Amino acid sequence: MVAAADAQNFAQKLGITRDMVVQELGWDEDTDEDIRADVEEMIGAETLDEDSDEVIDVVILWWRDGDGDLVDALMDAITPLGDEGFVWVLTPKTGQSGHVEPSEIAESAPTAGLTQTSAANLGLWSGSRLVQPKAQPTKR
């Protein structure tokens, strides 16, 4: 498996590094176990669920068409997020059951106070990275 060792894994694509605190929201039977395993291997721990009260570095939000209001889900996701933290919204790719139009994420992010910065191809899932805008220093 030498070739696989050279390939960038899912956690690296998501910018997740060792010892980050990662919360996973929206898990269901269709969730990609390879993505989950890569993330947990990278951080050296299990991901946290919605009941955690820790400060979070990264939120992985599995989101499908029909899951409800994305703005509400994003607002809940950023509550425990640290200042430098970010959210990955993972959605099924076009043609897959539960596919979400990219425009839904693009329209929901600013309403929740987030900015979309990048995208990732994750097998049968697509990822959209959302960050909180940096606070502008106050002028004197």
Secondary structure as GFF3:
##gff-version 3
##sequence-region A 1 140
A	DSSP	alpha_helix	2	6	.	.	.	ID=ss1
A	DSSP	alpha_helix	10	13	.	.	.	ID=ss2
A	DSSP	beta_strand	22	25	.	.	.	ID=ss3
A	DSSP	alpha_helix	33	43	.	.	.	ID=ss4
A	DSSP	beta_strand	56	62	.	.	.	ID=ss5
A	DSSP	alpha_helix	70	78	.	.	.	ID=ss6
A	DSSP	beta_strand	81	92	.	.	.	ID=ss7
A	DSSP	alpha_helix	102	111	.	.	.	ID=ss8
A	DSSP	beta_strand	115	122	.	.	.	ID=ss9
A	DSSP	beta_strand	125	131	.	.	.	ID=ss10
###
